[in-house]
Amino acid sequence: MKVIVTDEVAQEGLELLKKDPRVEMDVRLGLKKEELLALIGDYEVIITRSGTTVDKDLLDAGKKLKMVARAGVGIDNVDVDYASSKGVIVVNAPFGNTNSAAEHAMALLLAFCRNITKANTSLKSGEWKRAPFTGVELKGKTAGVIGLGKVGGRVATRLKAFECEVLACDPYIAAKRAHDLGVKLVSHDEIYKNCDIITVHTPLNDETRNMIGERELSMMKHGVILINAARGGIITEGALLNALKSGKVYGAAVDVWSEEPPRSETLKELISQERLVVTPHLGANTFEAQINVAVDVSKEILNYLDEQPLENAVNIPRFDMALMDQMRPFLNLMSVLADFGIQLVDNNIAKVTFSYSGNIAHYDCSPLSVCGLSALLNRRVDQDVNLVNAGLIAEQMGIVVEETKSTQAGAFSNLITLIVETEGGKKRTISGTLFEGAPRIVRLRDYSMDFAPDEHMLLLNYTDRPGMIGQIGTIMGTHGINIASMNLGRQEKKGEAMVILSLDSAVPPEVVEEMKTAIDATYIRAIHMRTVKCNRGCCA
């Protein structure tokens, strides 16, 4: 696997890759965009930080790209949606620098509140002044944390240690997490109206860009303190400049900028403000954090090579890693059901329903559904379909995807059912379970069956009458096709029967036609099961 490193990444992480004989790594720093576009077509993985923009042009040029590894938390320099459409996995290192970022936010806050930067400059210039640098305490202040994720949660904990009352706002966080952290969940507007200190810890996206502007600043207490060590552009910088000048904002501390390095006149004027403490995007800039994120993304690349689960892929649905060993056999079962079921479908797919019954219904089954969708579509489209792009391709094809659950599974502990509906209104239904960890198909349409899928199979429907089984065996024997096993399903005597044969070799098309004519089959289909594995990053 060829890997290109385009930004400064700690050597401790890269050493993991250098030691693996499967990895050929090139470190190419400071490349211009045109130079990178000319090179990227030879590589399967690109390792970046914030200095490289992984956009449509780069992803189109990276014909062999399988993975973008962002050595850090933020992925706003990566076009994740377009990468997903290309089937490229995007991984980051969401835990490696969380402590560093949280500590830096607190350092900025404390530096402002205690006038550290001003006092430092004064004393080093030979002065001995104390009165101008009288500060404010955190104790007793109401602090608002916007974004209660990995970094925000740590900041909230540290603010409580300084005896602040902490309010938090995060629409994606369960009330239990806030309760566990000892903070109160409130709305954005309540944060703006009630807090003495406000610190933001959200990603930068369409929802959060310019989240705090003129309107939000006008709602805040006179004399509020603002901290942004998350992403530039979350706070509208022109509005912050005006609020500092007017005194509405008593002071602020900022580590991140909408333009890095800052070039616009607005940013230059903002940075020059006396009541603003600034740093040049140092939140993750500790020795420990740099090593951590480099090690984390390098491990993800090796996991990909070893076909092991990827813990930090941002565009792959994944299970709680603690459940992975239990869920991996179900991923294999789903792949088998999908690979079998799609071969029974003639027309274009209109709708796919994944149903989960029994104990499995208690868990998040979305990775199973995406795994099944990937297996289905790989039989229908020319491009490679995997867990990254399966949902997008289904949407583009106009396929409706649904998921249902029930804790009742009849005679089975767990049952997965796949229903594929075509534009012509036909349905194909297949159900399966695990027996001693191995996939078993237990229902086809409305017939109870029980067989383990094999590489070569033949499915037949015909009117049940004496001599049919013998005739089937005779035709197979005549053509030298050995029957390994046979499973018969029927609903009533002399009614329609369904037979599934497991065979030692494939059935040629002319033999299928001969069989159809000889037994007057109402439906017949030769099945070839691939060696199915879930997409790398999901299960081994």
Backbone hydrogen bonds, N-H to C=O, Kabsch-Sander energy under -0.5 kcal/mol:
donor,donor_aa,acceptor,acceptor_aa,energy
3,V,24,E,-2.9
4,I,45,V,-2.3
5,V,26,D,-2.8
6,T,4,I,-0.5
6,T,47,I,-2.3
7,D,47,I,-0.6
13,G,10,A,-1.0
14,L,10,A,-1.5
15,E,11,Q,-2.4
16,L,12,E,-0.5
16,L,13,G,-1.0
17,L,13,G,-0.7
17,L,14,L,-0.5
18,K,14,L,-2.4
19,K,15,E,-1.8
20,D,17,L,-1.1
23,V,20,D,-1.8
24,E,1,M,-3.0
25,M,23,V,-0.6
26,D,3,V,-2.9
28,R,5,V,-2.8
28,R,26,D,-0.7
30,G,6,T,-0.7
31,L,28,R,-0.5
36,L,32,K,-2.5
37,L,33,K,-2.6
38,A,34,E,-1.5
39,L,35,E,-1.1
40,I,36,L,-2.8
42,D,39,L,-2.0
43,Y,40,I,-1.9
44,E,2,K,-2.2
45,V,2,K,-1.6
46,I,67,M,-1.7
47,I,4,I,-2.9
48,T,46,I,-0.5
48,T,69,A,-2.5
52,T,49,R,-0.5
54,V,52,T,-0.7
54,V,77,N,-2.7
55,D,53,T,-1.2
59,L,55,D,-2.6
60,D,56,K,-2.7
61,A,57,D,-2.0
62,G,58,L,-1.9
63,K,61,A,-2.0
65,L,62,G,-1.3
66,K,44,E,-3.6
67,M,44,E,-1.9
68,V,89,I,-2.8
69,A,46,I,-3.1
69,A,67,M,-0.5
70,R,68,V,-0.7
70,R,91,V,-3.1
71,A,48,T,-3.2
71,A,69,A,-0.7
72,G,70,R,-2.4
78,V,75,I,-1.8
79,D,54,V,-2.7
80,V,78,V,-1.7
83,A,79,D,-2.4
84,S,80,V,-2.6
85,S,81,D,-2.0
86,K,82,Y,-1.3
87,G,84,S,-1.5
88,V,83,A,-3.0
89,I,66,K,-2.4
89,I,87,G,-0.5
91,V,68,V,-2.8
91,V,89,I,-0.5
92,N,312,N,-1.7
93,A,72,G,-2.8
97,N,93,A,-0.6
98,T,95,F,-0.9
101,A,97,N,-2.8
102,A,98,T,-2.3
103,E,99,N,-2.6
104,H,100,S,-2.1
105,A,101,A,-2.0
106,M,102,A,-1.9
107,A,103,E,-2.5
108,L,104,H,-2.7
109,L,105,A,-2.2
110,L,106,M,-2.8
111,A,107,A,-2.6
112,F,108,L,-2.2
113,C,109,L,-2.8
114,R,110,L,-2.3
115,N,112,F,-1.5
116,I,111,A,-1.9
119,A,115,N,-2.6
120,N,116,I,-2.5
121,T,117,T,-2.0
122,S,118,K,-2.4
123,L,119,A,-2.6
124,K,120,N,-2.1
125,S,121,T,-1.1
126,G,123,L,-1.5
127,E,122,S,-1.9
133,F,130,R,-1.7
134,T,131,A,-1.4
136,V,113,C,-1.9
140,G,163,E,-2.3
141,K,138,L,-2.3
143,A,141,K,-0.7
143,A,165,E,-3.0
144,G,197,I,-3.4
145,V,143,A,-0.5
145,V,167,L,-2.7
146,I,144,G,-0.6
146,I,199,T,-2.5
147,G,145,V,-0.8
147,G,169,C,-2.4
153,G,149,G,-2.7
154,R,150,K,-0.9
155,V,151,V,-2.4
156,A,152,G,-2.6
157,T,153,G,-1.9
158,R,154,R,-2.0
159,L,155,V,-2.6
160,K,156,A,-2.1
161,A,157,T,-1.5
162,F,158,R,-1.0
163,E,160,K,-2.0
164,C,159,L,-2.0
165,E,141,K,-2.4
166,V,164,C,-0.6
167,L,143,A,-2.9
167,L,165,E,-0.5
168,A,184,K,-2.9
169,C,145,V,-2.2
173,I,170,D,-1.5
177,R,174,A,-0.7
178,A,174,A,-1.3
179,H,175,A,-2.5
180,D,176,K,-3.0
181,L,177,R,-2.0
182,G,178,A,-0.8
182,G,179,H,-0.8
183,V,178,A,-2.6
184,K,166,V,-1.8
185,L,183,V,-0.5
186,V,168,A,-2.9
191,I,187,S,-1.7
192,Y,188,H,-2.3
193,K,189,D,-2.3
194,N,190,E,-1.9
195,C,191,I,-1.6
196,D,142,T,-2.6
197,I,142,T,-1.8
198,I,225,I,-2.6
199,T,144,G,-2.7
200,V,227,I,-1.9
201,H,146,I,-3.3
205,N,203,P,-0.7
209,R,205,N,-2.3
210,N,233,G,-3.7
211,M,208,T,-2.0
211,M,234,I,-0.6
212,I,234,I,-2.3
213,G,211,M,-0.7
217,L,213,G,-2.7
218,S,214,E,-2.1
219,M,215,R,-0.9
219,M,216,E,-0.6
220,M,216,E,-0.7
220,M,217,L,-0.9
221,K,192,Y,-0.6
221,K,195,C,-0.5
223,G,248,K,-2.7
224,V,221,K,-1.4
224,V,248,K,-1.1
225,I,196,D,-2.3
226,L,251,G,-1.8
227,I,198,I,-2.4
228,N,253,A,-2.3
229,A,200,V,-0.7
233,G,235,I,-0.5
234,I,231,R,-1.3
236,T,212,I,-2.8
236,T,234,I,-0.5
237,E,235,I,-0.5
240,L,236,T,-2.1
241,L,237,E,-2.2
242,N,238,G,-1.9
243,A,239,A,-2.2
244,L,240,L,-2.3
245,K,241,L,-2.1
246,S,242,N,-2.1
247,G,243,A,-1.0
248,K,243,A,-0.7
249,V,243,A,-1.8
250,Y,224,V,-1.5
250,Y,248,K,-0.7
251,G,224,V,-1.2
252,A,275,R,-1.9
253,A,226,L,-2.0
254,V,277,V,-2.5
255,D,228,N,-2.6
256,V,228,N,-0.9
268,K,264,S,-2.2
269,E,265,E,-2.4
270,L,266,T,-2.4
271,I,267,L,-2.9
272,S,268,K,-1.3
273,Q,270,L,-1.6
276,L,273,Q,-1.2
277,V,252,A,-2.4
279,T,254,V,-1.7
281,H,255,D,-2.0
281,H,279,T,-1.6
285,N,282,L,-2.1
286,T,284,A,-1.5
290,Q,286,T,-2.5
291,I,287,F,-1.9
292,N,288,E,-2.6
293,V,289,A,-2.7
294,A,290,Q,-1.6
295,V,291,I,-2.6
296,D,292,N,-2.6
297,V,293,V,-2.2
298,S,294,A,-1.8
299,K,295,V,-2.3
300,E,296,D,-1.6
301,I,297,V,-1.8
302,L,298,S,-2.0
303,N,299,K,-2.5
304,Y,300,E,-2.1
305,L,301,I,-2.0
306,D,302,L,-2.3
307,E,304,Y,-1.2
308,Q,303,N,-3.3
310,L,537,G,-1.2
311,E,309,P,-0.6
313,A,310,L,-0.5
314,V,90,V,-2.9
314,V,312,N,-0.6
315,N,90,V,-0.7
316,I,313,A,-0.7
323,L,320,D,-2.3
324,M,321,M,-1.0
327,M,323,L,-2.1
328,R,324,M,-2.2
330,F,327,M,-0.7
331,L,327,M,-1.6
332,N,328,R,-1.7
333,L,329,P,-2.3
334,M,330,F,-2.7
335,S,331,L,-2.1
336,V,332,N,-2.1
337,L,333,L,-2.7
338,A,334,M,-2.5
339,D,335,S,-2.4
340,F,336,V,-2.4
341,G,337,L,-3.2
342,I,338,A,-2.4
343,Q,339,D,-0.5
343,Q,340,F,-0.8
344,L,341,G,-1.7
345,V,342,I,-1.3
350,A,421,E,-3.1
351,K,421,E,-1.9
352,V,400,V,-2.9
353,T,419,I,-2.6
354,F,402,E,-2.4
355,S,353,T,-0.5
355,S,417,T,-2.9
356,Y,404,T,-2.2
357,S,415,L,-2.7
358,G,406,S,-1.7
359,N,413,S,-1.9
361,A,358,G,-1.4
362,H,359,N,-1.9
363,Y,360,I,-1.9
365,C,363,Y,-0.7
368,L,365,C,-0.5
369,S,365,C,-1.9
370,V,366,S,-2.4
371,C,367,P,-2.2
372,G,368,L,-2.5
373,L,369,S,-2.6
374,S,370,V,-2.4
375,A,371,C,-2.0
376,L,372,G,-2.3
377,L,373,L,-2.6
378,N,374,S,-1.9
379,R,375,A,-0.5
379,R,376,L,-1.2
380,R,377,L,-1.9
381,V,377,L,-2.1
390,A,386,N,-1.7
393,I,389,N,-2.5
394,A,390,A,-2.4
395,E,391,G,-2.1
396,Q,392,L,-2.4
397,M,393,I,-1.8
398,G,395,E,-1.2
399,I,394,A,-2.7
400,V,350,A,-2.4
402,E,352,V,-2.6
404,T,354,F,-2.6
406,S,356,Y,-2.3
412,F,409,A,-2.0
415,L,357,S,-2.4
416,I,432,G,-2.6
417,T,355,S,-2.5
418,L,430,I,-3.0
419,I,353,T,-2.4
420,V,428,R,-2.6
421,E,351,K,-3.0
421,E,419,I,-0.5
422,T,426,K,-2.4
423,E,348,N,-2.1
425,G,422,T,-2.1
428,R,420,V,-2.1
430,I,418,L,-2.2
431,S,443,R,-2.4
432,G,416,I,-2.6
433,T,440,R,-2.4
435,F,438,A,-2.8
436,E,434,L,-0.5
438,A,435,F,-1.7
440,R,433,T,-2.5
441,I,451,F,-2.9
442,V,431,S,-1.9
442,V,440,R,-0.6
443,R,431,S,-1.4
444,L,447,Y,-2.1
445,R,429,T,-3.0
447,Y,444,L,-2.5
449,M,442,V,-2.1
451,F,441,I,-1.8
456,H,503,L,-0.6
457,M,527,I,-2.4
458,L,501,L,-1.8
459,L,525,R,-2.7
460,L,499,V,-2.7
461,N,523,Y,-2.8
462,Y,497,A,-1.8
464,D,462,Y,-0.5
464,D,495,G,-3.6
468,M,465,R,-1.3
471,Q,467,G,-2.1
472,I,468,M,-2.4
473,G,469,I,-2.4
474,T,470,G,-2.3
475,I,471,Q,-2.3
476,M,472,I,-2.1
477,G,473,G,-2.5
478,T,474,T,-2.5
479,H,475,I,-1.3
480,G,477,G,-1.5
481,I,476,M,-2.8
482,N,480,G,-0.7
484,A,482,N,-0.7
484,A,502,S,-2.8
485,S,502,S,-1.4
487,N,500,I,-2.2
489,G,498,M,-3.1
491,Q,496,E,-0.8
495,G,492,E,-1.7
497,A,462,Y,-3.4
498,M,489,G,-3.3
499,V,460,L,-2.5
500,I,487,N,-2.5
501,L,458,L,-2.8
502,S,485,S,-2.6
503,L,456,H,-2.8
503,L,501,L,-0.5
504,D,482,N,-2.1
511,V,508,P,-0.8
512,V,508,P,-1.9
513,E,509,P,-2.2
514,E,510,E,-2.0
515,M,511,V,-2.8
516,K,512,V,-2.4
517,T,513,E,-2.1
518,A,514,E,-2.5
519,I,515,M,-2.1
520,D,516,K,-0.6
521,A,516,K,-1.9
522,T,461,N,-2.2
523,Y,461,N,-1.4
525,R,459,L,-2.4
527,I,457,M,-3.0
529,M,455,E,-2.7
529,M,527,I,-0.5
532,V,530,R,-1.4
538,C,535,N,-1.7
539,C,535,N,-0.8
